[in-house]
């Protein structure tokens, strides 16, 4: 079960990732879009948010997989 402290950290990471996505959306500059399997679209904003989330989770929860 997730501890309250851990939940707060994960919630903060998610909010920050949302801000990254909004900055890309509000920039007015079209992100390059790639297509994964089954024609799923992935943008530069997605990659930026993913990179941030992974970095922060590894920092706060080292050793967790």
Secondary structure as GFF3:
##gff-version 3
##sequence-region A 1 65
A	DSSP	alpha_helix	4	26	.	.	.	ID=ss1
A	DSSP	beta_strand	33	35	.	.	.	ID=ss2
A	DSSP	three_ten_helix	37	39	.	.	.	ID=ss3
A	DSSP	beta_strand	41	43	.	.	.	ID=ss4
A	DSSP	alpha_helix	44	60	.	.	.	ID=ss5
###
